[in-house]
Amino acid sequence: GLCPALDRKVELFFHGNLKDYLQHVKAYTNNPVIVEEAERMKTCVDSNLTEEDKTHITNVIERIKASPYC
């Protein structure tokens, strides 16, 4: 499966709010370029993907995590 930090990041990326996602990113880096890019990507996902899209993505990730090969 995914390591807990990455699992949490994915959850926040698709289902969390921008503030919580960026707080999580900042816990692992203080590089302003990375934080700025994380903000840009999260904003893009939130404005372009529907809740249904996000649910489908989450379901795929859950299948990968449940795989005996992961």
N, C-alpha and C positions, 0 to 999 in steps of 0.2 A: 504494500500500500504506500500511500504518500506519507512523508514525515509530518508530524503534527503541525509544524509551522507552515509548511506548504499547503496542507489541507485547509488550515484556517485562512490562509491568503486567498485560496481559490473560492472558498465560501464567501468571504467578504467581497471579493472582486465581482462575483455574479449576483450576490443577494444582500450585501451590506450597503451602507451609505458611504459617501465619499470620505467624510471625516474619519470614520472608523477604519476604512481601508488604508487611508494615508497614515494614520496613527500606527497601524500594523507594519506598513512598509518602513516607516521611520524607526521602528524598533530594531531593524536589521541594517539600516544604512543611514548615514547623514549626508550622503552625496546629493546635492541639490538637483543635479541633472537627472538622476534616477528617480527622485521624488517627483520632479516635474513631469517626467515621462509617465510615471505611474498615474499621476493625476489626469494627464491627457488621455491615456488609454481607458481609465475608469469612466471618465466623462463621456467618451465616445461609446463605450459599451452601454452605459445607462441611457444614452439618448438614441441609440440605434437598435438595440435588441429588445424584443418584447419579453414579458414575463414567461411566455410559453417557450421562446428561444432559450432563455436562461435555464428553464426547467429541463429542456432536452439536453443541453450541455451538461448540466449537473447529473442527469441520468447516465450519460455516457461515461463521465468520470467515475461514478459509483460502480458501473460495470467493470471498468478498468481496475479499480481498487479491489473488487471482489475476485478478480481473476487469479487463479493459482500461479500464474506466470508473472504477476506483478510483484 
